[in-house]
Amino acid sequence: MVALLAEGLAARGVSVTLFTTADPVAAARRAAACPPFGTEDSALSAKGLEYLHVAALFGRAVEFSLIHNHFEVLPISYSALVATPLLTTIHDTSSPDALSAYQRYGWRNNYVAISDASRHPSLSYLATVYPGIALEEFTLRRVPDEYLLFFGRIRRDSGVAAVIEVARRARRRLIIAGITQDDAYFAQQVAPHLDGDRVHYVGAVGPGARNALLGGAYALLHMDSSDEPSGLGMAEAMACGTPVIAYPRGAAPEVVRDGETGWVVAGVERAVTAVADVGALDRAQIRAYAAERFSRERMVDAYLQLYGEVLSRHVPASIQLGATAPRG
């Protein structure tokens, strides 16, 4: 998401410096205080690299008109030490420690939510901006294959067991794709059903295979029992024209237009009925909906407007470096 945003801003003529690892991503200028992702460094822990990463940015804060933070809590602890305004996109408030920090530094920050469902009632937000996707990476598939698809992280609250049950009752093949984050859950609830035919696990899937897998699916089943904040995988499926059947948790009711781009359902039985109804949906219209609501261009437009709002209120001379929160 951040790489897409940086590329989109650069394409609009915005001068962007992306603080990231040394991986070759995005069309913006890159500043890397950390080695490429996955590189082993015996001298520093992951936490130590995080400190260097954030310190590298704030050491150069005076060079920038605005800092857009996607690195959650750590950067906001620096926000009162620099004059440069900070806009923070909050991706998760589930940690009590993180929430406490957001509350404490709200006076010095501008917060953006990635969905209305992700908003916490104790925080003030400038806007909701849905994560954008690169539409050119997703191809409309008008005539799909017959399989159902689970695409996401495999853990206890991801609903894979329910997805398997829906596929069994609907008498359709199921492909499960994604990394396993809970080995015990996989062994107990997923592995016993794998037969390489009716239920097939393909593991993690890269961008090229992702397009083919999402586009070929008869429907994407998203039966997560947690409150997922963004639903990016659902938007990617719809960009291929693939309908989504999802539980009404987290951002799902915002992402899926019930009865038009899929169904928001309560329970396995209703999901099985929804599978039977999928063929009546127009996959081209589903793609058009995803393009209108979740494109990279729409995300860039929204953030450019927010940048303007933040900068229009910012008066550098009035800011005292190292100031504490105003009393009252």
Sequence and secondary structure as in RCSB ss.txt:
>XXXX:A:sequence
MVALLAEGLAARGVSVTLFTTADPVAAARRAAACPPFGTEDSALSAKGLEYLHVAALFGRAVEFSLIHNHFEVLP
ISYSALVATPLLTTIHDTSSPDALSAYQRYGWRNNYVAISDASRHPSLSYLATVYPGIALEEFTLRRVPDEYLLF
FGRIRRDSGVAAVIEVARRARRRLIIAGITQDDAYFAQQVAPHLDGDRVHYVGAVGPGARNALLGGAYALLHMDS
SDEPSGLGMAEAMACGTPVIAYPRGAAPEVVRDGETGWVVAGVERAVTAVADVGALDRAQIRAYAAERFSRERMV
DAYLQLYGEVLSRHVPASIQLGATAPRG
>XXXX:A:secstr
 HHHHHHHHHHTT   EEEEESS   SSEEEEEE STT   TTS HHHHHHHHHHHHHTTGGG S EEE STHHH
HTTGGG SS EEEEE    SHHHHHHHHHTGGG EEEESSSTT  TTS  SEE    B GGGS   SS  S EEE
ES BSTTS HHHHHHHHHHHT  EEEES BS HHHIIIIIGGG  SSSEEEEE   HHHHHHHHHH SEEEE  S
S  S  HHHHHHHHTT  EEE S TTHHHHS BTTTEEE SSHHHHHHHHHHGGGS HHHHHHHHHHHHBHHHHH
HHHHHHHHHHHHH  GGG  TT      
